[in-house]
Amino acid sequence: MKTEVLVLGAGMVGVGTALALQQRGHAVTLVDRKMPGLETSYGNAGIVQREAVQPYAFPRDLATLLRVATGRSNDVNYHVNAMWQLLPSLARYWHASAPATYAGIAQAYAKLVEHCISEHRSWIEQAAAGELVRQDGWRQVYRSARAFDAAASAATAVAQRHGLQCAVQGTKELAAAEPALRIPLAGAIHWMDPWSVSDPGELVSRYAKLFILRGGSFVHGDAMRLQQQGAAWSIESEGGRLDAEHAVIALGPWADALTRSLGYRLPLFNKRGYHRHYEGHAGLRLPMLDTAYGAMLAPMSRGLRVTTGAEFARQDAGPTPVQLARAEQSTRELLDLGKPIEASPWLGARPCTVDMKPVLGRAPRHKGLWFNFGHAHQGFTLGPVTGRLLAELIGGETPFIDPSPYLADRFG
C-alpha cells in the first residue's frame, strides 16, 4: 500500500529514509528547519565505516575510568553540572557494555553495518556523487608500541571474524605510506573496506537533491510541533499545514525532546563533539585517528578536518572545546598543520542509546508514527541502511534484516 509520509529530519538518516520510501512509491515530504545535511551529518569525519562492526562500549577497566574522571584522557570530556542528569543513562550504558551483554549487542549491530557500503553505493551512483568519495579506507595510528601490538591483534581477529580487510603497518611501513608524518610512530591499522567522503554535508545534500528531482518535497518546518490529528499526523511548515498518514521521527539529537512530548521515555542521551578545518591537507593521504589523543584527522574539500571524541554535557550548554585545543596541539606534533579556517569550532551532538543500537520501527503507542534515531557515532554510515529497513516495515514488506533488536519496545 502506497501512503503519504512525513519524514522529520534532513540529516543522513532522514534523507536515507525519504529516498527508500520514495523508491517504494510512497509520497514523501521531508521536513527540517535547515537545509539537508547542515546539522550532525555535516560535522562528522566523513567515513562510511564498514569496519565498525563493534559499537563504542563504555570503558570498564579502572585505569581508563580514572583517566577520564581526572581529565587525563582526551577521548572524553564532561561537564560536572550535567552528570547528575546523565548518570542513570550512563549506568545503563555501562551495564550494557558488560562482555556477556555486549556480545549480543555487537552481533545485532554488525548486521546493520554489513550493508552500509552496498546501500551507500547505490545512492552515490544515482546521485552522481562519485567525485566526493574515496574507496581506500582509513588508518588508526599508535604512538605506543604496547598499544599498537594489542590493537593489531584485536583488529586482525575482528577482520577475520567479519570478512574485513585490514593491514598492520609497522613504523617503516607507516612512514612510507604517510610521508608527511613528522615523527616516527609505533604503527597503524589500515582498514581497507571503508569509504571516505570529502564533504559529508554535501553528500547528504546530493541525496536530497536526488529525492527532490524524483518528485519528493522538502519543506522548512519545526518538527517539535508535530501533532496527531485524528487518523493523520500534522505539522506546520513555512507553506502551511501538512498532513500525512505516517510520520517518521529521524531527528538525531532532537528526537528525545519530541518523543518525550508524545509521552515516551526512551533511554537516550547525547555525546557532543567538535571539529575545525585547517588550511590544506597537511600532506595526509588517508583519514587518520591518532588514538593517543582521540583526534580524527580527515582530509576534506575545505582543508584538514580535526574532530574530537565525546563530550558529556547538557545539550544547550555553551561550547567548551578543550579537546579540540589538545587535538590541535597533538596534531601539530604529527603534521605541518596549517592555520584554522573557521573563526570558532563547529559543535554538534551524537544521538545515543544506552544499549548502543539505534531505535527504529513502529512507535509502540501511536498508529502511523515511526522511529529512526539513536545511531550514535554511525548515523552517516547507517542512514541508508536503517532508512531501507524502516521503509520496508512501513510498506509491509519482508525486511532484509531482522528488525527485532532495534525496535523501541525493547525498552518496555
N, C-alpha and C positions, 0 to 999 in steps of 0.2 A: 504494500500500500504506500503510495506517494503522499507525503504530507508537507505542511508548511512548518519550518523550524526556525527559531531564533537562536543564534549562537552568540553568546555573550563573552567577549574577549577576543581580540585580534592578534594574539601572540602566535607562536608556532603551534600550540595545542589547539587553539580556536580555529585558526586558518586551516590546519590539517583536518579538523573535524568538518568544517564547512565544505572543503573540497571533496572529502569522502562521501558526505551526504549528497552533494550535488551530483557526483558521479553516479549515484544510485537513483537519480531522478527526482529528488526532493527539491522543493522550493525553499531556498535558504537565504536568510538575511543575517549578515554579520554585523555585530554591534560593538562599538568601542568608543571611548571618549577621545581617543587619539587615533592617528593613522596606524595601519597594521605594522607590527614589528618595532614599535618605539619604546616598549617597556622592558620587561625582563628578557624577552627574546633578543633584544638588541645588545644586552650587556654581557653576554656570556663569552666563553673562549672560542666559540665558533667551531666546535668539533662534534661530529656525529660519532659518538663513542661506541663503536661496535664491540670494543673490548670491555666495556663497563658492565659486565655480567654480574658483578657483585656490588650492591649498593653500599653507600658510605655508612658503616656501622659506628655506633657510639664507642669510643675507646673504653676498654675495660681493664687495662693494666694501670697500676697505681702510678708508675713513673710518668706516663703520658698525662694522666689526670692532674698530677701535681704541677707539671709544666704549664698546662692550660690555666689552672687555678691561680698560679703565681705570675702569669703573664709572660712566661719564658718561651712559649710556643707561638709562632706567628700563624699557625694554621687556624687558630681560633682567638677571637677577641669577644669580650662580653661586657655589658653594662650591668653593674651591680644592682641598680634600681629596677631592672627588668627581670631579675632571676626569680623573684617570688611568683611572678605570673607564669614563667616558663617552666618552673621546676616540675609540676605534675606531668607535662608533656615530655620533658627530658628524662624523667624517671621511667616513663613507659618506653621511651626510645632506648634507654639503657637496658631495660628488661628484654626488649625485642632483639637486642644485639647479642644476647647470650648464645653461645655456639649452637646448642640444640635447636633453639627457635630460629636463629638466623639462617641455618641451613635450608629450611623450607622457604623462608622469605627469598633468599637468593635464587633458589630454583625457580620460583614463580617470576621473579624479576628478570632472570635470564631469558625466559620465554618471550618477553617483550623485546628485549634488546636484540635478540637473534634476527629480528625483522627490520631493524632500523635502516640499514643500508638499502635494502630492496625497496622499502616504502619511499624513502627519500629519492632514490634513483629515478623512480617513475615520475615524481613531480618535478624534479630538476630537469629532466628531459622535456616534459610537456611545457614547463615554464621558460625554456630556453635560457637556463641559468648556469650552464656548464662552466662558463668562464670564472664563476665565483668559487669553484670547488677544486681542491686537490685531493688525490686519492692515494697519498703515500704516507699516511699515518702521523704519529707524533711521538715524542720521547719523554720519559721520566728520567731525570738525571740525579745522580747521587754524589755528594761530596765525601761521604764516609764509606770506607771500604766495607765495614761491617754491615752498614745499612744496605749497601749495594748487593752484597752477597746474599743477604736474606731476601731482598726483593727479587733478585734474579731467580732464586729457587722457587719462590711463590709464583712469580709470573709464568715461569715455564710450566708449572703444574696446572695453572689456570688455562693457559693456552692449549695444552694437551687435552684437558678435560672438555673444553668447549670448541675445539677445532679452530682456534685462532692462530695467527701468525705473529710471532714476536722474535726479535733478535736481541741477544745480550751482547752489548758492546763495552769492552774494557776501555781503559784510559786512552790507549793509542787509537783504537777504532773510533771512539767518540771524537777525539781531536781531529781525525781525518774527515769524519762526517760533518762536523761543525767547526771549521777552521777559524771562525770568528771568536771562539771562546778564548778568553784572556788568561785563564788559569787551568791547570790540569784538574780533571775531576776523576772520581773513582770509577765511574762508568754510567751506563744508561740502559734502559729497557726501551727498545724501539717497537712500539705497537704498530703493525703494518696495515691492519684491516680498516681502521677508522678513516673518515674523510674530514678534511678541514675546509673551512669557509672563510673567505677574505672579508666578508661583511655579513654577519648573521642577520642583522636587521633588514638588509637589502634582500636576502633570500626569502624571508617572510613576506616582504613587500612583493617580490616576484610571484610567489604563490598566490597572494591576494589578488594581484592583477590578473592572473590566470582565472581565478574564481569569478572575477567581475566580467572578464572577456567572455566567459561561457554563460553569462546571464545571471550570475549571482548579484546580490545587492549588498552594499556596505553603507552603513549609516552611523553618524555620531549620536551617541546616546549614553545615558547614565544607567549602567546595569543595576545599580543599587535600588533603582525604582521599579524593578520587576514586580509584577503583581499577577495574581491569579484572578481571572475574570470569568466566572462560570467554568466552562469547559476549555477555555483558552488562556494563554499567557500573554500579558500585555506589558508594553514598555513605551515610555515617551522618548521620542527621538527629535532631532532638530526639525525633521519634516513632519512631525505629528505622531499620533499614536500608532503603534504596530501591534497586531495580534497574530498569534500562531497557535497551532495545536500543541506544539512541543517547544521547550526552551532548554538549551544546554548551557550550564554554568562552566565556563572554561576560563576563569578569571585569575588563575595562578594565585599570587599572594593576597588577592582581594576576595577569594572565594569564601574564606571563613566568615567575613563580615556579612555577606549576603546569605549564606546558608544559616547563620545564626538568626538573622531577621526572619527566616522562614521556619524557625523552631528546631533546627538541627544543632547538635553539639558534637561535631566531629573532632577528633584529636589532631588538630592541625597546628602548625607553628611555622614561623619563617626564619630562615637564615639569611642575613643580609650579606652583600658583597660589593666590592668596589672595583673599578678599573680606570685606567688612564692610558692615553696614547702618547707615544714619544716619537720624535721625528725619525723617519727612516725605519728600517727593519733591523738595524744593528748587525747586519750580516747573517742573521739567523735563518737557517734553511727550512726548519720544521718547527711547529709549535713545541714548546718545551716546558715541563713542570720542574722547577727547582724544588725538589722535595724537602730540602733542609729548611726552606723559608716559606713553603706553601704558596709560591708565586708561579702563576701560569703565564708564560710569555708566548704571545701569539702574533705572528706577522699578519697584519691586516691592511686593507686598502688605505686606511688613514695613517698607518705607521705601526710601530710595535705596541700592541696592547698588553699591558701588565695587569693581571687580575689577581684578586686575593682569595683567601679561604673564607671561612664562615665568621660572621659576627652575630651574636645573640643580643638583640635589643628590641625595644618596642618599635612597632612599625613606623610610628610617627616621630621617633626620636631624631634629633639632628645628627648630621654626619660626624663620625669620628674615625677618619681614615688612617689610623696609626699603623694598621697592617700594610697599607699601600706605601707609606713612607719607609717602612722597613724593607718592603719588597723592592722599592726603587734602589735603596742603598745596596741590597744584596745583588741586584741585577747589574749594577754598575761594576761590581767585582767580576762578573762573568763576561759582560759585553760592553762595547762602546755605545752606551745608551745616550740617545740624543735628548734634546730639550722636550719638556712636556708640551703637548699641543693645546689641551683644554686648560682654561683658567682654573678649574677645580675638577676633582674626580667625579666620575659617574657613580651613583649609588642605586642599587636595586635590591630585590629580595627573592629568595628561592622558596617556593611553597612546599612544605614538607609534611609528612605524616609520621606518626610515632612508630609505624611498622615498615617505613621506607618504601612502601608500594603506593602507586597512585590510586586515587578514588575515581572509579568510573562506573557507568551503568545507571539504572533507574533510581531516582530518589525514592526512598522507602515509603514516604507518606504523601506524595503528591503525584497525581496522574499527569503524565506529559512532561515532567521535569526530569532532567538528566544531568549527571555529574561527569566532569572530565578535568581533574585538577590534582595537585599534590605530587607533582613529578620531581620535586626537589632539584637536584643538580642536572637532571636529564630531560627537561621539557623540550629543549631544542633537538635532542636526539630522538625522543619518543613521540613527539607531537603527531607525525603522520601515522604511527603505529596505533596509538590509542584512539586517534581520530577514526581510523578504519574500523577498529573493534567496536567503538560506540555506534558508528553508522550502521554496522551490521545488526547490532542489538535493537536500534530504533526501527530498522526496517524488518525485523523479524527473521533475519537470515540466520543460518547456522554460522556462528562466529569462528573465525580462523584460529583463534586461541581461546582456550577455556577462560571465560571471564570471572569465574567464581572467586579467585584470590584477590580481586581488585574491587569487588562490589562494596558499596557503603554499608550494607547490613552486616558486614563482618565485625563492625564495632558495636553491634547491638542496638 
